[in-house]
Amino acid sequence: MTMNDQENGTTRDTVPLDPPPPPTSSSPKRKRWVRVCMWLCLITLLLIILVIVVLALTVFKVKQPKIQLVSSTVEGIAPKFDLTQMRVELNITLNLTILVNNPNHVRFQAGQGKSQLLYKGDEVGDVDINPGLIPSKGSATLVCMLTLQAARFADSGMMSLFRDITDGELDLELKTRIPGRAKILFIKKHVVTSSDCQIVIGFPSMKIISQDCNQHTKL
């Protein structure tokens, strides 16, 4: 109230001033810091994805397991006379040592495998190969007995078998197939590896005089 107002006997209310606005919670500096953090998180995520992709395509890329016929020996020969068909049969048992090498950086779970013995394109014997776990960068040795079963031969095939034995060399084909899978991070990759071997057995030594194998893999 002013002096003139007091003298005139009048009063005048004072109008209060508006309070200053509260400071904003997001200043330009704070917004800039949030943007920087978001970009850093995005770049870090992209780098992690890039590293995973590079590892999956290089270090952890599934490579084909290799099957190697380490040794094959003639375990025995058993002649048999079939009275019902009046013919002589000859069973030949082979002792096979198969090496499965896993070149991957992860373990390889081998499933139920199989080896087939063929003579002139016809299957004359087979044996199952038990499943197993092959460690990373490791190998496993499989030993199996496979018998050439004369009962599967036709008369012409048996005559050809005796002729080859008389000539001193018996040519056989051994097909080995092993399915399995390799787990990389959270991904399971199925692999089927196989081997075709040409085996020549010498007579009368009854030893393997030559063997030639080729690898095949299906990813």
Secondary structure as the mmCIF struct_conf table of DSSP 4:
data_model
#
loop_
_struct_conf.conf_type_id
_struct_conf.id
_struct_conf.beg_label_comp_id
_struct_conf.beg_label_asym_id
_struct_conf.beg_label_seq_id
_struct_conf.end_label_comp_id
_struct_conf.end_label_asym_id
_struct_conf.end_label_seq_id
HELX_RH_AL_P HELX_RH_AL_P1 MET A 3 ASN A 8
TURN_TY1_P TURN_TY1_P1 GLY A 9 GLY A 9
HELX_LH_PP_P HELX_LH_PP_P1 ASP A 13 THR A 24
BEND BEND1 SER A 25 SER A 26
HELX_RH_AL_P HELX_RH_AL_P2 PRO A 28 LEU A 57
TURN_TY1_P TURN_TY1_P2 THR A 58 PHE A 60
STRN STRN1 LYS A 66 ASP A 82
TURN_TY1_P TURN_TY1_P3 LEU A 83 MET A 86
STRN STRN2 ARG A 87 ASN A 101
BEND BEND2 ASN A 104 VAL A 106
STRN STRN3 PHE A 108 ALA A 110
STRN STRN4 GLY A 113 TYR A 119
TURN_TY1_P TURN_TY1_P4 LYS A 120 GLY A 121
STRN STRN5 ASP A 122 ILE A 129
STRN STRN6 GLY A 132 ILE A 134
TURN_TY1_P TURN_TY1_P5 SER A 136 LYS A 137
STRN STRN7 SER A 139 LEU A 148
HELX_RH_3T_P HELX_RH_3T_P1 ALA A 150 ARG A 152
HELX_RH_AL_P HELX_RH_AL_P3 ASP A 155 ASP A 167
TURN_TY1_P TURN_TY1_P6 GLY A 168 GLY A 168
STRN STRN8 GLU A 169 ILE A 184
TURN_TY1_P TURN_TY1_P7 LEU A 185 PHE A 186
STRN STRN9 ILE A 187 GLY A 202
TURN_TY1_P TURN_TY1_P8 PHE A 203 MET A 206
STRN STRN10 LYS A 207 LYS A 218
#
